[in-house]
Amino acid sequence: MVRDGKPTGFFYLDHRTVDGKHAIITDTHVTPASVHDSVPYLARLDHQCQRFGLDPVGVGLDAGYFTAAICHGLEERGPYGVIGYRRPSKLKGYLPKRAFTYDAATNTYQCPEGQSLLYATTDRHGYRHYRSEPEICRSCPRLATCTRNAKQIKTVTRHVWQDDKDRVDARRLTEPGKKLYKRRKETVERSFADAKQLHGHRYARMRGLARVKEQCLLAAACQNLKKIAQARWRRLFCTFLRHLRANRARQKSLYPMMRRDRAIRVVSQATRVCLL
């Protein structure tokens, strides 16, 4: 595995899905570290929905899952998808892609100088290529900060599912999206931290996908037992508090009647004393 900010070596990846309400692990899937996080996600989501009959309302994902395929898959399946933001990389001193405006009506891009980049082709990965006219670019004052192409041709790419990516990305800035992504940090990140700190998830105890999967399943089962016990205790405690509050309210409603009965008994006792 070779990633920015990660150690270099031979590793396995545990792709984990956690319930947003009780932080119960609903799926754990092991792959070699060379497999990107986003590759098995949609297949594992479908597996959980079929296996447990789940109907997810919303999903919160890390920025590594922000791909056109996942955004399109979430839009097709229906859950409210929120994915983290990762700042796009660009060459220092060059215009970013956001400086070029897309026009859906004409299917073209407009550069900051007003030139239209026309559609040229679509590659095998689903990216449409929009290219400028080199005759216009040669006399452009921003050519030095726009492209390094030897033929002075600026190319901007756009995925065929870019509209789905834009819709998913827009939810990140909404109030429901912020709450959902915040809940993700409180469940998934804590689940992994708990597994590493208390269940030996930092190191693979055995070799091979099947054996590492056994280790991950065992750790997930232990964590789920604790979460289920906590949820059960929380439910019992809430039930106890409800009954306690109901009894207190009932006692308060009966308190005036109890005082009246006590006053009647005191008067009757005092009457008997006088008669004696």
N, C-alpha and C positions, 0 to 999 in steps of 0.2 A: 504494500500500500504506500503510495506517494501522494500526500495531500498537504496543502498549506496549513501550518500550525499543528500538524499531527506527526507522531514519530514514524520513521521509515522502517519497514520490516514486513514480516509475514503475520497477518492477522485474519480474524473472522469478524463479520458484522452481524449484529443481532438487530433485526428490523422488528420493532415492537410497537404494538397498538394498545392504547390504554383507554379505558372508559372514562368519560369526562365527569361523571357524577361521583363514583366511589373509588376511582383510580385503580380499578381491577384490570389486569392484563387480559386482553381478549385474544391476542395473537402474538406469537414470537416465531420469527423465521430467520434462519441462519444462512448466510452466503459468504463466499470469499470476499475479502476486503476490496478486491478489484472490481466488484459489482457496485455500481452507483446506487445510492439510496433510492432514487426514483424509479429504478428499473422494475423491482417486484411489487411496487405499492398497489397498483390497480388490481393485479391478480390476487393479492392478499386481502384487499378490501372485498372483492367479490367472494372469496373463499369464506370470510367471516359472515357475510350476509346470507350465504347459502347454508353454511354449517349451523349457525345459531338463529337464523331467521331475523337478523337485525335489520333495522330500517334507520340508518343514521340520519340525524337531522342536520348536523354540522360537523366539519372536520377541521382541525388546526394542524398545520404542517410547518416544518422548518423551511428555511429559504432554499435548502438543497433540493426540495421537491418542486420548485417553481419552474416547471417545464411546460411546453405547449401540450404534450401528450397527457400529462396529469390534469392540467386545467380543462382540457377538452373532455377527459374522462369524467371529471367531477361534474361538469355541466351536463353531460349526458345522463349521469346517474341521479342527479338531483340534490345531493346534500349541499349545505351552505359552506363552501370551501373558503378558508382563509389561510394564506401562505405568507411566511415572513419575507422581508425585503432584503435583497442583497444588491449593493451598489454595483452597477455594471462597470467592467474594466474598459478603459480606453487609453489610447496613446496620449502621452502627456503633450500638451500644446496643440492637439487636434480637436476639431469640432466633434461633440458627442452626437450620438444618433438622435437624441431628443431635439436637436436643432433642426432636423428635417421633419416637415409636417406631412402627414399622410392624408390624401384626399380620396375618400371611399367612392365618391361619385365618378371620378375619372380614373381611379386605380393608379394614381401617380403619387410621387413624393415631390415636395417643394423644398428647395434648398434655401438658405437664408438670403441669397441674392435673387431669388425669384425664378430660378430655372427649374423646369420640370424634369424629374427622373422617370423615364418611361419603363414599363415592364418589359423584361427581356426573356427570362426563362424561369423554370422551377426545377430545383435540383431533387435528387432522390430522397433527401431528408425532409422535404416539404417546405423549403424556404424559397420564396419568390425573390428574384433579383431585379432591382430597379437601377438603371444605369443612366448616366448623364451624357450629354453631347460633348465630345472632346473639343470641338471647335469653339464652343462657348466657354468651357472651363479653362482653356489656355489663356484667355484674356481676363479671367476672374481675379480680383484683388485678394481673395481668400484661398487661392489654390494651394499656397504653402501650408496652410493649416487645415486643409480639407482632405487631401489624399496624397499618397506617395506613389500612386500608379504611374508607371513609365509612360503610358499613353494618355495621361491626364483624364482618366475616366473614373468618376466617383460611383461606387456601387453600394446600395443600401439594401439589406435583406429584410424580409418580413415573412413570418411563418403563416401557413394557410389557416392555422388556428389561433392567430394573434388576437382576434376579437375575444376569444374565450380567456386568454391570458389577461387582457385588459379588464374584463369583468371581474375576474378573481382578484386581481391586484387592487381594484377599486374598493373591494369589501374590506381591505386591510385598514382603511382610514375611517370606516364607519364605527359607531358605538358598539353594535353587536359584534363586529369583527374584532375590535380591540378587547372586548371581554372574552371572546372565544380564544384568541391567541394568548391572552394572559392566563386563562385556565390551562392551556396546553403546557405552559412553563411550570405550572403547579402540579401537573400530573405526570407527563412523560419524562421531563427532566428529573423530577424527584424519584421516579421509579428507577431510572438508570443509576442515579446516585445511590439509592438504597441498595441496589443490586451490587454495585461496585464496592460499597463500604461494608456491607454485612453478609453478602452471599458469594464472595469470591469471583465477581464478574470481571475483574481486571485481567485475569489470565485464563487461558484455555487449559483445563486440567488434562485433556486428552486430545488426540489428533484425529482429524477426519470430520467431515460435516455431520455424519450421523451421531458421533460421540459428543461433538460440541453442541449439537441440537439437544441431546439428552441433558447436558449441563444447563442449558438455557431454559428448557422446560421445567427442570427441577427447581431452579431459582424462581421462575415465574409462579410455580405452584406454591412455594413457600410464601412468597409475597402475597399471593391471592388469599391464602389462608389467614394471614394477618389482617388483610383489608376486609375480608368477610366477617371475621370476628369483631373488628372495630365497628363495622356497619351494624352488625347484630346487636352489639352492646349499646350503640348509640340509639338504635330503635327502641330497645327495652328501656333505656334511661328516659327517653322522651315520653314513652307511654307512662312510666312511673310519674314523671313530672305532671303530665296531663291529669292523671287520677288525683294527684296531690292537690293540684290547683282546683279541681272540681270539688273535692271534699272541703277545701277551705271556703270556697264560694258557698257551698251548701251550709256550712256551719255559720257563716256570716248571715245568710238569709234566715236561719233558724234562731239566731241569737236573741232577737226581741221576744220571740215566743217563750224561749227558755227563761228570760228574765221575768216575764209576766207570771209564768208558772211558779217560779221561786218566790215571788212576792205573795202570791196566793197562799203558798204553804206557810210562809212566815206569819201572815195574818191569822191563819187558822190555828197555828200553834199558840200565838199570843192570846187568842180567844179562849182556848182551852185553859191556859194558865189563869186567866182572869176568873173563869167559872170555878176553878178549883179554889 
